[in-house]
Every structure is written in C-alpha cells, then in structure tokens.
Amino acid sequence: MDVFKIFGQMSFSKIEDIEKRTFFYLCGFSFFLPLSKAVGNIFLALSILGLIHRLFIKNDDVKLIFHEYKKIFYTIAFLLAAVFISALTSADVLYGVKKFLEKYISHIAAMLPILFISCDKQKIFTLIKLLFAGVFFSNLSVVIQGFLHFHKDVWRFSGFLPLMSQGSLLAIFLPVYAVLIMHVQNSRLRKFLIISAVVGFLALLFNGTRGVWVSTAIFLPVVVLIYAKNKFKAVGFLLAMLMVVGGIFLTTPALSERLATIPNLQMQSNSERLLMWQSALNMFEDNPIFGVGYGQYKFAYQNEYILPEARERTLEHAHNNLIQMLAECGIVGAAAFIFLWGYFSYFSLRCWFKEKNIAWLLFFCGLWGMMLHGLTEFNFETSVNSKIFWYSLGLCIIYTQIKNFNPKN
C-alpha cells in the first residue's frame, strides 16, 4: 500500500517523478530477470514506457550519451543492420522482421532505460544487488531441486529457467563471483558473494551442462589471474580448487560418467552437434552473403539441409552462436557478430588495465562466459541471457559516467 501511496503522490509530468517510477520498474526488472521471463518482461516494458515518457519531455542528453560511447553504439548498429538486411532477404520477410524485433530490438532495449534516468552509485548498487539476489535465488532453486530429487537416472535440474538458459547464467556469473570476492572490501558483502559462489558451484553440478563445465574450467582461472595481484597465491588457490572439484567428480559416479562423455564423439549429443554444424555450414556455402535469411534456420534445416544420419529431426538452432549466424545471416552477419565480440572484449579489457574500472572487467567476465558456452549452445538470442548481457552493458556505461563525473564540466 505504501508503494501505491508514493506513486499516487507523484506528478505525471515532472522529470524527477518519471525517473523515480522508472527506477522502481528497473528494480523489479533486475530482481525478476533471472527468475521469471514473464514478470521480468512486465517490468522491462514499464521501464521502456517510462523511458519514452521521459525522453518525450527531456531529451537533450541523448546526444551526450551516444557521443560518449559512439563506438559501442556503432558496433551494435552494425550488428542490427546486418541481421535486419538478412531478414529482408529471407523467404518469409514478415516473420524475419518480427523475429528481429523480438530477439534483437526488445533485448537490446534492456540497456536503454538505465542510461537516461538520474542515478548515483547508491542506485546503481541497488540495481546490481537486486540482480545478484535474483541470480542467487535462481541458482538456489536448482540446488534445492537437486537435493530433493537427485538419483542416478534423473539428476539434471534447471530451477525456474530452461536447462540451457540456467547453464548460461552460471557461465556468466561464476567468473563474476570469483573476481568480486577478490575485489570487495565489505566483509558482509564478501560473505554473500562467497555463499553465492558456493550455491552457484552446486547449481553448476546439478545443472550438468557440459559446455558450461568446460567454459568455466577454462575461463574462471583466466579472470582470476587477470585480477589477482599475487599470482602465486592465485595459482595455489586454483590448484586447491582443482583438487576439491576433482575429488567431487571422482566420488560421484553420475558426474564422472557425464564428464567422460565430453570427448566422446560417438555420444548422441556430441555426434548430433557435429551433424548440425555440418548442415549449418552447408547453408552458409549455398548462401554465403546473407545466409538463408534471418528466422529461416529452422525451416531450412528441417526441410532441406538435415543430414540423413541425424536422429533429432526437429531441432530449431545450430547449438553454436557463430555457426548459427553464418547459416542464417551469412558472412555479413557473422562479421558483425565477431566484430561486436572482439570490440567489446578490447574495450572492456582496455578500461580495466588502463583505468582499473571493475565494472568493465565484470562485463568482460560475463561476455566471455556467455560466448564460450555459446560454442556449444545458441544462447545469444535466449531471452534471459541476452537481456542480462545488454542490461549489464547499460549498467557499465552509467557506472562509468558516474565514476568519471566532473562537476566542473
């Protein structure tokens, strides 16, 4: 009731009140984004309406934001243009454009509201804490499912999210936890992060996504060594973790058996991916410039390009971000995707090494966690993972704006 009372006292057209409402919506979006696609979308829609209302009344700062980070926005525009052109060249233009609006415009919109409301560090940290709380409860739901229902035949769990979406969430946040545990000074916050990391690790085991196991095993040590001031201690910690994790896998048959399937190319899941990738590359060879058309992979694969040896006849994507882009959007789309990946990596690492801006190192963690898992899963357009990616980019930009704010300018 207090919330409705506060909202009732707000002016409809005052900038300050519009931004307060939008911030409230963003709080809801931050918390529910990792928990519920439907509820998260409601808060995102309200946030975007708040943004439109705000820009209708005050928009003189739009050029400032876009000019400050014009290379980032040009990189995004390049990707959008490539995918949109591919949609226009597809056999079903209306479906291609509809999917473009759904998978790109609506997802990228998640980064915009935070850029145009008055924020200070306290508000930014509130949004980040709510996001981390949502991720914690999402991971906790996986762990609870695992402890309640685990047995030798059923032991893969995903909590509130689809299995692969939850896997990508873990690939994004486990390296982030590792860096933040080393970075934060507040003891209470560090305890929360350690607990979150432990819960996330257990969720990683119960989720059972091998691509996330591999990406985390490769990438988490990399970011620990990037951040760590004392490399010897970091190496010692990583070796101790390796022994603990190794012990868990050796003493848990379900885990060790699944781990052993990773290099086995005869296993159904592995062999099927190889066949899918070959089919997708065949699409690219036949349509090298713009691909088979954005939104047309499913139809092309199931009706023309599926190989006779394939057993799973109803798959809808290529289980690989880059190969999916090559098949659907050709060399133009793949080039835009690779450029975005490369430039965002360069920009975030430059900000870390040059300015020691922790926000951009965390973004780098999320970017590579998501993209490494994206070598065996098509997660770039998955609603939860994609929105977290773009929303995190917006948070990094506004955090840097506040951090570098000069009252004299």
Secondary structure, DSSP 8 states (H G I E B T S, - for coil): -HHHHHHHHS-SS-HHHHHHHHHHHHHHHHHHTTT-HHHHHHHHHHHHHHHHHHHHH--TTHHHHHHHTHHHHHHHHHHHHHHHHHHHTSS-HHHHHHHHIIIIIHHHGGGSGGGGS---HHHHHHHHHHHHHHHHHHHHHHHHHHHHH--SS-----TTS-HHHHHHHHHHHHHHHHHHHHH---HHHHHHHHHHHHHHHHHHHHH--HHHHHHHHHHHHHHHHHH-S-HHHHHHHHHHHHHHHHHHHHT-HHHHHHHHTTT-TTSHHHHHHHHHHHHHHHHHHHSTTTTT-TT-HHHHIIIII--TT-S-TT--S-SSHHHHHHHHHHHHHHHHHHHHHHHHHHHHHHHHHHH--HHHHHHHHHHHHHHHHTTTS--TT-HHHHHHHHHHHHHHHHHHHHHT--TT-
